[in-house]
Amino acid sequence: MPRSLALFGIGLVFGGGIGFLVAAGNGITLDGHDHSDPRAHGESAHGDTHDTMNVNGAHASHDAVISLPDAVDAPRLDVAIAPDPVSGWNLHLLVQNFRFAPEHASSPHIPGEGHAHVYVNGTKIARLYGPWLHIADLPAGDNEVIVTLTANDHSQLAVGDKPLRQVMTVSVAP
């Protein structure tokens, strides 16, 4: 009997581990949130409302902006991008008066917190919850990299009439 209980326990541990691996591989997290389902992020089944950015720097299908007063404690954004010593590029966001708040993503706006959206050549490649991002590959030629600071509800943040976004051109040799 003790041996069967031990084998049962081992089976539970390995079975649970395999279950977690299968769930993680399919984008399912412990909270039941399916990251592969665009509707789980407030996006329609017909397309990602945060997928592209138009020429004016607004999201193509929604351009909500939260304009903050230009004060000493207003959020600030600066961005640096440099080649990674091994491959790709390292993007570094330098923020002031702003806190990355992944725990509040897709919830109502709370002043002073949110996340960033990163676009390459007009297409959103990442939602960023911290100051660093590795971009594995960029196509040859000139690439436009745009970083925007957004509220928890994905609205573009602006100070006065100036959006909190940085636009950089990264040239990649063929």
Backbone hydrogen bonds, N-H to C=O, Kabsch-Sander energy under -0.5 kcal/mol:
donor,donor_aa,acceptor,acceptor_aa,energy
5,L,1,M,-2.0
6,A,2,P,-2.1
7,L,3,R,-2.6
8,F,4,S,-2.4
9,G,5,L,-2.5
10,I,6,A,-2.5
11,G,7,L,-2.5
12,L,8,F,-2.3
13,V,9,G,-2.3
14,F,10,I,-2.7
15,G,11,G,-2.9
16,G,12,L,-2.7
17,G,13,V,-2.3
18,I,14,F,-2.5
19,G,15,G,-2.4
20,F,16,G,-2.5
21,L,17,G,-2.2
22,V,18,I,-2.6
23,A,19,G,-2.6
24,A,20,F,-2.9
25,G,21,L,-2.3
26,N,22,V,-1.0
26,N,23,A,-0.7
27,G,24,A,-1.6
28,I,23,A,-2.8
29,T,33,H,-1.3
32,G,29,T,-2.2
34,D,32,G,-0.6
35,H,27,G,-3.5
35,H,33,H,-0.9
37,D,34,D,-1.2
40,A,37,D,-1.8
41,H,38,P,-1.5
42,G,39,R,-1.4
43,E,38,P,-1.6
44,S,47,G,-0.8
47,G,44,S,-1.2
49,T,47,G,-0.6
51,D,48,D,-1.7
53,M,122,G,-1.6
54,N,58,A,-3.4
57,G,54,N,-2.1
59,H,62,H,-0.5
60,A,52,T,-2.1
61,S,49,T,-0.5
66,I,156,Q,-3.0
67,S,65,V,-0.7
68,L,66,I,-0.6
68,L,158,A,-3.3
71,A,69,P,-1.6
74,A,71,A,-1.8
76,R,96,Q,-2.0
78,D,94,L,-1.8
80,A,92,H,-2.5
82,A,90,N,-2.1
84,D,88,G,-2.3
89,W,135,I,-2.6
90,N,82,A,-3.3
91,L,89,W,-0.5
91,L,133,L,-3.3
92,H,80,A,-3.2
93,L,131,P,-3.2
94,L,78,D,-3.6
95,V,93,L,-0.6
96,Q,76,R,-1.7
99,R,112,G,-2.2
101,A,114,G,-2.7
104,H,101,A,-1.9
105,A,102,P,-1.4
106,S,152,N,-2.4
107,S,104,H,-1.7
113,E,110,I,-1.6
114,G,99,R,-1.8
115,H,150,T,-1.8
116,A,128,L,-2.4
117,H,148,T,-2.1
118,V,126,A,-2.5
119,Y,146,I,-2.9
120,V,123,T,-2.5
121,N,144,E,-3.2
123,T,120,V,-1.7
124,K,51,D,-3.9
125,I,118,V,-3.1
126,A,118,V,-1.5
128,L,116,A,-3.2
128,L,126,A,-0.5
133,L,91,L,-2.0
135,I,89,W,-3.0
135,I,133,L,-0.6
136,A,134,H,-0.7
141,G,172,V,-3.2
143,N,170,V,-2.3
145,V,143,N,-0.6
145,V,168,M,-3.1
146,I,119,Y,-2.3
146,I,144,E,-0.5
147,V,166,Q,-2.3
148,T,117,H,-2.4
149,L,164,L,-2.8
150,T,115,H,-3.4
150,T,148,T,-0.5
151,A,155,S,-2.8
152,N,113,E,-0.5
154,H,151,A,-2.2
156,Q,64,A,-2.3
157,L,149,L,-2.3
158,A,66,I,-2.3
159,V,162,K,-2.6
160,G,68,L,-3.3
160,G,158,A,-0.6
162,K,159,V,-1.9
164,L,157,L,-3.1
165,R,163,P,-1.8
166,Q,147,V,-2.3
168,M,145,V,-2.8
170,V,143,N,-3.0
170,V,168,M,-0.5
171,S,169,T,-0.6
172,V,141,G,-2.6
